[in-house]
Amino acid sequence: MKVLKRKGFLEDFDINKLIRSMANASDEANQPLNQGDLTYLSKLIAAEARENYGDTISHYDLRAIVDKALRKHGFSAVADSYARTKQ
């Protein structure tokens, strides 16, 4: 799967980058996610992205899926912190 970035170029989807960005957001929110949370959420997000967007997803759509997953699983403060970051 590819991610269409803001500047218009395609980048390979990297689940580790997603995990790092959620971990950083959780640290900023003082609501650390453990490795199990990060692994579960990242796999859930990747599966939803592939299922709903196929081979290419926009940066904005991916961030919306991350936000929805974090909020659904009780991590609203992390979602707020994630929303404030530029990636």
PyMOL CGO cylinders between C-alpha atoms (Angstrom):
from pymol import cmd
from pymol.cgo import CYLINDER

trace = [
    CYLINDER, 0.00, 0.00, 0.00, 1.15, 3.53, -0.77, 0.3, 1, 1, 1, 1, 1, 1,
    CYLINDER, 1.15, 3.53, -0.77, 0.43, 6.77, 1.08, 0.3, 1, 1, 1, 1, 1, 1,
    CYLINDER, 0.43, 6.77, 1.08, -0.19, 9.89, -0.98, 0.3, 1, 1, 1, 1, 1, 1,
    CYLINDER, -0.19, 9.89, -0.98, 1.61, 12.60, 0.98, 0.3, 1, 1, 1, 1, 1, 1,
    CYLINDER, 1.61, 12.60, 0.98, 0.62, 16.26, 1.25, 0.3, 1, 1, 1, 1, 1, 1,
    CYLINDER, 0.62, 16.26, 1.25, 3.23, 17.35, -1.26, 0.3, 1, 1, 1, 1, 1, 1,
    CYLINDER, 3.23, 17.35, -1.26, 1.86, 14.93, -3.84, 0.3, 1, 1, 1, 1, 1, 1,
    CYLINDER, 1.86, 14.93, -3.84, 4.42, 12.11, -3.76, 0.3, 1, 1, 1, 1, 1, 1,
    CYLINDER, 4.42, 12.11, -3.76, 3.78, 8.48, -2.92, 0.3, 1, 1, 1, 1, 1, 1,
    CYLINDER, 3.78, 8.48, -2.92, 5.49, 6.75, -0.03, 0.3, 1, 1, 1, 1, 1, 1,
    CYLINDER, 5.49, 6.75, -0.03, 5.31, 3.10, 0.99, 0.3, 1, 1, 1, 1, 1, 1,
    CYLINDER, 5.31, 3.10, 0.99, 3.07, 2.55, 4.00, 0.3, 1, 1, 1, 1, 1, 1,
    CYLINDER, 3.07, 2.55, 4.00, 5.33, 1.83, 6.98, 0.3, 1, 1, 1, 1, 1, 1,
    CYLINDER, 5.33, 1.83, 6.98, 3.61, 0.32, 9.99, 0.3, 1, 1, 1, 1, 1, 1,
    CYLINDER, 3.61, 0.32, 9.99, 6.64, 1.13, 12.15, 0.3, 1, 1, 1, 1, 1, 1,
    CYLINDER, 6.64, 1.13, 12.15, 6.31, 4.82, 11.28, 0.3, 1, 1, 1, 1, 1, 1,
    CYLINDER, 6.31, 4.82, 11.28, 2.66, 4.64, 12.31, 0.3, 1, 1, 1, 1, 1, 1,
    CYLINDER, 2.66, 4.64, 12.31, 3.62, 2.99, 15.62, 0.3, 1, 1, 1, 1, 1, 1,
    CYLINDER, 3.62, 2.99, 15.62, 6.28, 5.64, 16.29, 0.3, 1, 1, 1, 1, 1, 1,
    CYLINDER, 6.28, 5.64, 16.29, 3.89, 8.50, 15.59, 0.3, 1, 1, 1, 1, 1, 1,
    CYLINDER, 3.89, 8.50, 15.59, 1.21, 7.07, 17.90, 0.3, 1, 1, 1, 1, 1, 1,
    CYLINDER, 1.21, 7.07, 17.90, 3.83, 6.42, 20.60, 0.3, 1, 1, 1, 1, 1, 1,
    CYLINDER, 3.83, 6.42, 20.60, 5.10, 9.99, 20.34, 0.3, 1, 1, 1, 1, 1, 1,
    CYLINDER, 5.10, 9.99, 20.34, 1.56, 11.36, 20.53, 0.3, 1, 1, 1, 1, 1, 1,
    CYLINDER, 1.56, 11.36, 20.53, 0.82, 9.20, 23.57, 0.3, 1, 1, 1, 1, 1, 1,
    CYLINDER, 0.82, 9.20, 23.57, 3.96, 10.42, 25.31, 0.3, 1, 1, 1, 1, 1, 1,
    CYLINDER, 3.96, 10.42, 25.31, 3.01, 14.04, 24.60, 0.3, 1, 1, 1, 1, 1, 1,
    CYLINDER, 3.01, 14.04, 24.60, -0.46, 13.40, 26.02, 0.3, 1, 1, 1, 1, 1, 1,
    CYLINDER, -0.46, 13.40, 26.02, 1.04, 11.78, 29.15, 0.3, 1, 1, 1, 1, 1, 1,
    CYLINDER, 1.04, 11.78, 29.15, -1.05, 8.71, 28.36, 0.3, 1, 1, 1, 1, 1, 1,
    CYLINDER, -1.05, 8.71, 28.36, 1.58, 6.19, 27.24, 0.3, 1, 1, 1, 1, 1, 1,
    CYLINDER, 1.58, 6.19, 27.24, 0.38, 3.34, 25.07, 0.3, 1, 1, 1, 1, 1, 1,
    CYLINDER, 0.38, 3.34, 25.07, 2.05, 0.01, 25.78, 0.3, 1, 1, 1, 1, 1, 1,
    CYLINDER, 2.05, 0.01, 25.78, 3.53, -2.13, 23.02, 0.3, 1, 1, 1, 1, 1, 1,
    CYLINDER, 3.53, -2.13, 23.02, 0.44, -4.33, 22.92, 0.3, 1, 1, 1, 1, 1, 1,
    CYLINDER, 0.44, -4.33, 22.92, -1.82, -1.30, 22.40, 0.3, 1, 1, 1, 1, 1, 1,
    CYLINDER, -1.82, -1.30, 22.40, 0.43, 0.05, 19.67, 0.3, 1, 1, 1, 1, 1, 1,
    CYLINDER, 0.43, 0.05, 19.67, 0.65, -3.27, 17.85, 0.3, 1, 1, 1, 1, 1, 1,
    CYLINDER, 0.65, -3.27, 17.85, -3.10, -3.90, 18.05, 0.3, 1, 1, 1, 1, 1, 1,
    CYLINDER, -3.10, -3.90, 18.05, -4.04, -0.39, 16.94, 0.3, 1, 1, 1, 1, 1, 1,
    CYLINDER, -4.04, -0.39, 16.94, -1.53, -0.28, 14.10, 0.3, 1, 1, 1, 1, 1, 1,
    CYLINDER, -1.53, -0.28, 14.10, -2.73, -3.61, 12.68, 0.3, 1, 1, 1, 1, 1, 1,
    CYLINDER, -2.73, -3.61, 12.68, -6.35, -2.49, 12.99, 0.3, 1, 1, 1, 1, 1, 1,
    CYLINDER, -6.35, -2.49, 12.99, -5.57, 0.80, 11.23, 0.3, 1, 1, 1, 1, 1, 1,
    CYLINDER, -5.57, 0.80, 11.23, -3.58, -0.90, 8.45, 0.3, 1, 1, 1, 1, 1, 1,
    CYLINDER, -3.58, -0.90, 8.45, -6.37, -3.42, 7.85, 0.3, 1, 1, 1, 1, 1, 1,
    CYLINDER, -6.37, -3.42, 7.85, -9.03, -0.70, 7.65, 0.3, 1, 1, 1, 1, 1, 1,
    CYLINDER, -9.03, -0.70, 7.65, -6.89, 1.37, 5.30, 0.3, 1, 1, 1, 1, 1, 1,
    CYLINDER, -6.89, 1.37, 5.30, -6.31, -1.57, 2.95, 0.3, 1, 1, 1, 1, 1, 1,
    CYLINDER, -6.31, -1.57, 2.95, -9.94, -2.66, 3.08, 0.3, 1, 1, 1, 1, 1, 1,
    CYLINDER, -9.94, -2.66, 3.08, -11.39, 0.79, 2.38, 0.3, 1, 1, 1, 1, 1, 1,
    CYLINDER, -11.39, 0.79, 2.38, -8.72, 2.36, 0.17, 0.3, 1, 1, 1, 1, 1, 1,
    CYLINDER, -8.72, 2.36, 0.17, -6.90, -0.48, -1.58, 0.3, 1, 1, 1, 1, 1, 1,
    CYLINDER, -6.90, -0.48, -1.58, -3.44, 0.24, -2.94, 0.3, 1, 1, 1, 1, 1, 1,
    CYLINDER, -3.44, 0.24, -2.94, -3.29, 3.99, -2.23, 0.3, 1, 1, 1, 1, 1, 1,
    CYLINDER, -3.29, 3.99, -2.23, -4.55, 6.08, 0.67, 0.3, 1, 1, 1, 1, 1, 1,
    CYLINDER, -4.55, 6.08, 0.67, -4.14, 9.81, 1.16, 0.3, 1, 1, 1, 1, 1, 1,
    CYLINDER, -4.14, 9.81, 1.16, -2.25, 11.13, 4.14, 0.3, 1, 1, 1, 1, 1, 1,
    CYLINDER, -2.25, 11.13, 4.14, -5.44, 12.82, 5.33, 0.3, 1, 1, 1, 1, 1, 1,
    CYLINDER, -5.44, 12.82, 5.33, -7.57, 9.68, 5.10, 0.3, 1, 1, 1, 1, 1, 1,
    CYLINDER, -7.57, 9.68, 5.10, -4.95, 7.66, 6.98, 0.3, 1, 1, 1, 1, 1, 1,
    CYLINDER, -4.95, 7.66, 6.98, -4.84, 10.26, 9.75, 0.3, 1, 1, 1, 1, 1, 1,
    CYLINDER, -4.84, 10.26, 9.75, -8.65, 10.13, 9.98, 0.3, 1, 1, 1, 1, 1, 1,
    CYLINDER, -8.65, 10.13, 9.98, -8.53, 6.35, 10.44, 0.3, 1, 1, 1, 1, 1, 1,
    CYLINDER, -8.53, 6.35, 10.44, -5.87, 6.74, 13.16, 0.3, 1, 1, 1, 1, 1, 1,
    CYLINDER, -5.87, 6.74, 13.16, -7.96, 9.38, 14.94, 0.3, 1, 1, 1, 1, 1, 1,
    CYLINDER, -7.96, 9.38, 14.94, -11.09, 7.22, 14.80, 0.3, 1, 1, 1, 1, 1, 1,
    CYLINDER, -11.09, 7.22, 14.80, -9.27, 4.12, 16.09, 0.3, 1, 1, 1, 1, 1, 1,
    CYLINDER, -9.27, 4.12, 16.09, -7.63, 5.97, 18.98, 0.3, 1, 1, 1, 1, 1, 1,
    CYLINDER, -7.63, 5.97, 18.98, -10.92, 7.53, 20.07, 0.3, 1, 1, 1, 1, 1, 1,
    CYLINDER, -10.92, 7.53, 20.07, -12.88, 4.29, 19.69, 0.3, 1, 1, 1, 1, 1, 1,
    CYLINDER, -12.88, 4.29, 19.69, -10.46, 2.49, 22.00, 0.3, 1, 1, 1, 1, 1, 1,
    CYLINDER, -10.46, 2.49, 22.00, -10.50, 5.16, 24.71, 0.3, 1, 1, 1, 1, 1, 1,
    CYLINDER, -10.50, 5.16, 24.71, -7.42, 7.16, 23.79, 0.3, 1, 1, 1, 1, 1, 1,
    CYLINDER, -7.42, 7.16, 23.79, -9.01, 10.54, 23.05, 0.3, 1, 1, 1, 1, 1, 1,
    CYLINDER, -9.01, 10.54, 23.05, -6.14, 12.48, 24.62, 0.3, 1, 1, 1, 1, 1, 1,
    CYLINDER, -6.14, 12.48, 24.62, -3.69, 10.64, 22.37, 0.3, 1, 1, 1, 1, 1, 1,
    CYLINDER, -3.69, 10.64, 22.37, -5.92, 11.35, 19.36, 0.3, 1, 1, 1, 1, 1, 1,
    CYLINDER, -5.92, 11.35, 19.36, -5.91, 15.05, 20.25, 0.3, 1, 1, 1, 1, 1, 1,
    CYLINDER, -5.91, 15.05, 20.25, -2.12, 15.02, 20.51, 0.3, 1, 1, 1, 1, 1, 1,
    CYLINDER, -2.12, 15.02, 20.51, -1.81, 13.10, 17.24, 0.3, 1, 1, 1, 1, 1, 1,
    CYLINDER, -1.81, 13.10, 17.24, -4.05, 15.65, 15.51, 0.3, 1, 1, 1, 1, 1, 1,
    CYLINDER, -4.05, 15.65, 15.51, -1.73, 18.47, 16.57, 0.3, 1, 1, 1, 1, 1, 1,
    CYLINDER, -1.73, 18.47, 16.57, 1.34, 16.87, 14.98, 0.3, 1, 1, 1, 1, 1, 1,
    CYLINDER, 1.34, 16.87, 14.98, 2.40, 17.51, 11.42, 0.3, 1, 1, 1, 1, 1, 1,
    CYLINDER, 2.40, 17.51, 11.42, 3.63, 14.45, 9.62, 0.3, 1, 1, 1, 1, 1, 1,
]
cmd.load_cgo(trace, "trace")
